Structure formats: C-alpha cells, structure tokens
C-alpha cells in the first residue's frame, strides 16, 4: 500500500445553496391537531394543562422542552 492518501477535494456544488431546513421523513402521519399541538409545544406556548394527556406524553417522549 504505497499510494499516498490525499484529502478528498469536494467538487463545487453547481446548484445554489439551499438554506431551508432539511426535510424530515416521518414514519407516521400526524393529524392537523397533533401538528398544531406540536408546533405550540416547540414554540414554548404549550402548557401541560392545555394539551390532552395522551398527546402531551407523545410529544414529551420525543424530546425535552428546550430552556429559553
């Protein structure tokens, strides 16, 4: 193995830079109300008393509330 290891040079991307967030492939579909609940939760506007216990536990199982 005498071949020299050169760092890979990435070719420039011809397409414009895409600054939009990456698309997340979900393995299950959310209903509109679940989406609204999740958005409110992520925005920090959701109180535990505002959501039904079941959907709150589903959201809580996916991650902790970020400190703001």
ABEGO torsion letter per residue (X at the ends): XABBBBBBBBBBBABBBBABBBBBBBABBBBAAAAAAAAAAAAGABBAAABBAAAAAAAAAAEBBBBX
